[in-house]
């Protein structure tokens, strides 16, 4: 049963609206003002919020402002319910992050259709962007459901890249959002003396290349296939249209950006203060978390020593010595370019004990 939070200061309207929703088999939590509504949203699992604009203590704009600042509540679908029908109020509400807007008086069908529509889209976004083929397909389905993007399926193209093929390079302007369907992709930056640092690693179901698209700036990194890879190329015009027309998608990419910034900060901190041995160990664990599909299997990955050194941010010679130490301590097994973590728990315990 879906839970709906109804925030409305008019007792009659609130109770009548709650009755309609309960008859449609929704659980309804009621709040008589914005402050109470925010408290309920923060302390309960809510699937959707219906909120009046003009209220005492804290109005609807204040409610949505506070909820969107909280990561716990920022993704809850939000519908404004108000007697105001002025276009400027509608625009302000949508700009602040509302997903829909219903003006009073409304009929039962109008209310229930709006609720069903928002819950359905929210459910799609929960499943959307999972790191597998399903996430890719649901993203495209979500995009194609928008009128402005009805031709996305025709314009998005799928391209195959061989190992070591470049998808884009530093300094070029972006034209696509990339969605990895199969294989592995790395993004890296080069030092003026030719030294490379791998910034990010991507696996099936990951988006990449979106930072420059959002900033509308040239790429500050290059993307290269680590394995033979299949990539969906979504034209930037369609990506921008999707962001402009779907707040849930926009929030998803904002979250991706914030996670990426945090990862970069952690990477810089690690390189500045951690030993090479610790950085190599953590790089191997990062690869394991990124690419291991079956937790019961021994994790094994084929990666060049140069690429692994560029992930760690060290010289290839230092990396090879460290891998040799790990092999001697029976933490890993090395065969050619293939590296296997023999016992993951033992490896994790080793890192905690010595680092």
Secondary structure, DSSP 8 states (H G I E B T S, - for coil): --EEEEE-S-HHHHHHHHHHHHHTT-EEEEESSHHHHHHHHHHS--SEEEEESS-SSS-HHHHHHHHHHSTTTTTSEEEEEES---HHHHHHHHHTT-SEEEESS--HHHHHHHHHHHHHHHHHHHHTT-SSHHHHHHHHHHHHTSGGGTTHHHH-EEEEE-TT-EEE-TT-B--EEEEEEES-EEEEEE-TTS-EEEEEEE-TT-EESHHHHHHT-B-SSEEEESSSEEEEEEEHHHHHHHHHH-HHHHHHHHHHHHHHHHHHHHHHHHHHHS-HHHHHHHHHHHHHHHH---TTS-EEEE--HHHHHHHHTS-HHHHHHHHHHHHHTTSEEEETTEEEES-HHHHHHHHHHH-
